[in-house]
Amino acid sequence: MTDRPAAPPHLRSATVQRNTLETQIQATLHLDAPEHAHLHTGHGFFDHMLDQLHRHGRLGLDVQATGDLHVELHHLAEDTGITLGQALTQALGDRRGIERYGSAFVPMDETLVHVVVDLSGRAHLAFEPERLDVWGDAGGMTHYHLREFLRGLCNHAGVTLHVRLLAGREAHHVIEATMKAFARALRDAVRRTSDALPSTKGAL
């Protein structure tokens, strides 16, 4: 009698739709199949930032979104974060076996950002750039829009996230370095490294 090969691990993914009077969003997130990204929000720089999440997080990501961009980016950024947060929660399931924690330093020219992630099931965002003098915007996106995106994601995925701006003030570099660092920290945190829950509580 020969041993049967072990079954391949379940591929973690989820699709979530969110429709309001301000935005219409469908997002699919693949934690274990990073090959593809289809991103369209109607805002070029925001799409570029979501692509950083895909590439540096090694996440399969499909985001199709429309919103009241004639008003401002705020609603679309926040609601996209909410939708991706819900998708992340569903894809993680009971969070058994995940590494849970991740951190990353990312430089971009004069800018240096440090991000720490804890997939604890408890939502908290400490976003240092809002306390500092960050200059301007990047294609109409500011660090405040990034904050609202991250806040929506953290609140709906149960993520504790600390963003520290160690150097730099130019908005483009601050936003992009932050998104890259978040993506890399999240990549480490979602990795499956055991069969156990990473908590003495027995639940996350």
C-alpha positions as CSV (number, residue, x, y, z in Angstrom):
1,M,0.0,0.0,0.0
2,T,1.5,3.3,-1.1
3,D,1.1,6.6,0.7
4,R,-1.2,9.0,-0.9
5,P,0.4,12.4,-1.7
6,A,-0.7,15.2,0.6
7,A,-3.5,17.3,-0.7
8,P,-2.4,20.7,-1.9
9,P,-3.2,23.5,0.5
10,H,-6.4,25.4,0.0
11,L,-5.9,28.5,-2.1
12,R,-7.2,31.5,-0.1
13,S,-9.3,33.9,-2.0
14,A,-12.5,36.0,-1.8
15,T,-14.7,38.3,-3.9
16,V,-16.7,41.1,-2.3
17,Q,-19.0,43.7,-3.8
18,R,-19.9,47.0,-2.3
19,N,-22.5,49.4,-3.7
20,T,-23.5,52.7,-2.3
21,L,-24.8,56.0,-3.7
22,E,-21.2,57.2,-3.9
23,T,-19.3,54.1,-5.2
24,Q,-19.7,50.7,-6.8
25,I,-16.8,48.3,-6.2
26,Q,-16.1,44.7,-6.9
27,A,-12.8,43.3,-5.5
28,T,-11.3,39.8,-5.7
29,L,-8.2,39.0,-3.6
30,H,-6.0,35.9,-4.0
31,L,-3.5,35.4,-1.2
32,D,-1.8,32.4,-2.8
33,A,-2.1,33.1,-6.6
34,P,-0.2,36.3,-7.3
35,E,0.0,36.1,-11.0
36,H,-2.8,38.4,-12.1
37,A,-4.0,42.0,-11.5
38,H,-6.9,43.8,-13.2
39,L,-7.2,47.2,-11.7
40,H,-9.6,50.0,-12.8
41,T,-10.9,52.7,-10.4
42,G,-11.0,55.6,-12.9
43,H,-8.1,57.3,-11.0
44,G,-4.7,56.7,-12.5
45,F,-2.5,57.2,-9.5
46,F,-4.8,55.2,-7.2
47,D,-4.6,52.3,-9.8
48,H,-0.8,52.6,-9.7
49,M,-0.9,52.3,-5.9
50,L,-3.1,49.2,-6.0
51,D,-0.6,47.8,-8.5
52,Q,2.1,48.2,-5.9
53,L,-0.1,46.2,-3.4
54,H,-0.3,43.5,-6.1
55,R,3.4,43.4,-7.0
56,H,5.0,43.9,-3.6
57,G,2.4,41.9,-1.7
58,R,2.5,39.1,-4.3
59,L,-1.3,39.1,-4.2
60,G,-3.7,38.4,-7.0
61,L,-5.9,41.4,-7.2
62,D,-8.9,42.4,-9.3
63,V,-10.5,45.7,-8.4
64,Q,-13.2,47.2,-10.7
65,A,-14.6,50.4,-9.2
66,T,-16.5,53.5,-10.1
67,G,-17.2,56.5,-7.9
68,D,-17.9,60.2,-7.5
69,L,-14.5,61.3,-8.6
70,H,-16.1,64.6,-9.8
71,V,-16.5,65.3,-6.1
72,E,-13.2,63.9,-4.7
73,L,-11.1,60.7,-4.3
74,H,-12.0,60.3,-0.7
75,H,-15.1,58.1,-1.0
76,L,-13.5,55.8,-3.6
77,A,-10.3,55.4,-1.6
78,E,-12.2,54.7,1.6
79,D,-14.7,52.3,0.1
80,T,-12.0,50.4,-1.8
81,G,-10.2,49.9,1.5
82,I,-13.4,48.7,3.1
83,T,-14.0,46.2,0.2
84,L,-10.5,44.9,0.3
85,G,-10.6,44.6,4.0
86,Q,-13.7,42.5,3.8
87,A,-12.1,40.3,1.1
88,L,-9.0,39.9,3.2
89,T,-11.1,38.8,6.2
90,Q,-12.9,36.2,4.1
91,A,-9.8,34.9,2.4
92,L,-8.0,34.5,5.8
93,G,-10.8,32.5,7.3
94,D,-10.0,31.6,10.9
95,R,-6.4,32.7,10.3
96,R,-5.0,29.3,11.3
97,G,-1.4,28.8,10.4
98,I,-0.6,32.4,9.3
99,E,2.6,34.2,10.4
100,R,0.3,37.0,11.7
101,Y,3.0,39.7,11.9
102,G,5.0,41.5,9.2
103,S,7.1,44.6,8.9
104,A,9.0,46.3,6.2
105,F,11.3,49.3,5.6
106,V,11.0,50.9,2.1
107,P,13.1,53.8,0.8
108,M,12.2,55.9,-2.2
109,D,14.9,58.5,-2.9
110,E,14.8,60.9,0.1
111,T,11.8,59.1,1.7
112,L,12.0,56.2,4.2
113,V,8.9,54.5,5.6
114,H,8.5,51.7,8.2
115,V,5.3,49.7,8.3
116,V,4.3,47.0,10.9
117,V,1.2,44.8,10.5
118,D,-0.5,42.5,13.0
119,L,-3.4,40.4,11.7
120,S,-4.8,40.3,15.2
121,G,-8.5,40.6,14.5
122,R,-8.4,44.0,16.2
123,A,-8.5,47.1,14.1
124,H,-6.1,50.0,14.8
125,L,-4.3,52.5,12.5
126,A,-1.4,54.6,13.7
127,F,-0.6,56.8,10.6
128,E,2.3,59.1,11.4
129,P,2.4,61.1,8.1
130,E,-0.8,62.9,9.1
131,R,1.1,64.5,11.9
132,L,3.9,65.7,9.6
133,D,4.2,68.3,6.9
134,V,3.8,66.2,3.7
135,W,3.9,68.4,0.6
136,G,1.4,68.4,-2.2
137,D,-0.3,65.5,-3.9
138,A,0.4,62.8,-6.5
139,G,-2.0,62.9,-9.4
140,G,-4.7,64.3,-7.1
141,M,-4.1,61.7,-4.4
142,T,-2.8,62.9,-1.0
143,H,-1.5,61.1,2.1
144,Y,-5.0,61.7,3.6
145,H,-6.6,59.7,0.8
146,L,-4.1,56.9,1.6
147,R,-4.9,57.1,5.3
148,E,-8.6,56.7,4.5
149,F,-7.9,53.7,2.3
150,L,-5.8,52.0,5.0
151,R,-8.3,52.9,7.7
152,G,-11.1,51.3,5.8
153,L,-9.0,48.2,5.2
154,C,-7.9,47.9,8.8
155,N,-11.4,48.4,10.2
156,H,-12.9,45.7,8.1
157,A,-10.0,43.2,8.2
158,G,-9.2,43.4,11.9
159,V,-5.7,44.7,11.2
160,T,-3.4,46.6,13.5
161,L,-1.2,48.8,11.3
162,H,1.5,51.3,12.2
163,V,3.0,53.6,9.5
164,R,6.1,55.5,10.5
165,L,7.6,58.2,8.2
166,L,11.3,58.3,9.0
167,A,12.4,60.6,6.3
168,G,10.9,62.6,3.4
169,R,8.0,65.0,2.9
170,E,7.1,64.8,-0.9
171,A,3.6,63.3,-1.3
172,H,4.3,61.1,-4.2
173,H,7.3,59.4,-2.5
174,V,5.6,59.2,0.9
175,I,2.4,57.6,-0.6
176,E,4.3,55.1,-2.8
177,A,6.8,54.1,-0.3
178,T,4.0,53.6,2.3
179,M,2.0,51.4,-0.1
180,K,5.0,49.3,-1.0
181,A,6.0,48.8,2.7
182,F,2.4,47.9,3.6
183,A,2.3,45.4,0.8
184,R,5.6,43.7,1.8
185,A,4.6,43.6,5.5
186,L,1.2,42.1,4.6
187,R,2.9,39.5,2.4
188,D,4.9,38.3,5.3
189,A,1.9,38.4,7.7
190,V,-0.4,36.3,5.6
191,R,2.2,33.5,4.9
192,R,1.1,30.1,6.2
193,T,4.0,28.7,8.3
194,S,2.2,26.1,10.5
195,D,-1.1,24.6,11.4
196,A,-1.6,26.5,14.6
197,L,-3.4,29.7,15.5
198,P,-0.7,32.3,16.3
199,S,-2.4,33.3,19.6
200,T,-2.5,32.0,23.2
201,K,-6.2,32.8,23.1
202,G,-6.8,30.0,20.6
203,A,-8.6,32.4,18.3
204,L,-8.0,35.5,16.3
